[in-house]
């Protein structure tokens, strides 16, 4: 096998890709940039949700709630101490709010809800940008197609009776490339968006369920105030 051909293959592939993008004009370049940003955003979001423990199942949170319902308040807080998953941070906040003597039941639930909204906002970060990519991808493709069709028919008008149907057909299929490219960006973006939204919905359900169980299973009168000193992280840190 010719070693020169092996070395030149990536270069030739890159050159063909550039030529393919050039066929669609400026709109095709915008779509190409959008596709790179969309892939980067999807990868970033997956890593972000992994860091938030979206697929961890909340084992430590479940054990903490079980200890809490048994009245082992110190052990429950110790179980989730230092945990950075969204479920653990919400459970820690709910337990600290429930054991705070300065907060009545309504205020404790309101504080927990406030932190939960903040955590869910973190979980949803980037979804608007992904939704935008799935929306404007086909629109950019349609724009490129329309401008390409206009240019093709202008060339046909200038050629007059000497117009070559093959030239017109070539201009049309080149214009249609942008529509296909726009849809190729929008489809995976929409799939990823739907998947991420389902993950966030699951997180919201788990967090609501955990907070409800904490407030139902541990009556405020039964929570010893001495546990306030043993709580490792203050309420404000739960929203960081």
Buried (B, 14 or more C-beta within 10 A) or exposed (E): EEEEEEEEEEEEEEEEEEEBBEBBBEBBBBBBEBBEBBBEBBEEBBEBBEEBBBEBEBEBBBBBBBBBBEEBBEBBBBBBBEBEBBBBBBBBBBBBBBBBEEBEEEEBBEBBBBBBEBBBEEBBEBBEBBBBBBBBBBEBBBBBBBBBBEBBEEBBEEEEEEEEEEEBEEBBEBBBBBBEBBBBBBEBBBEBBEBBBEBBEEBBEBBBEBBEBBBEBBEBEEBEEEBBEEBEBEBEEBBE
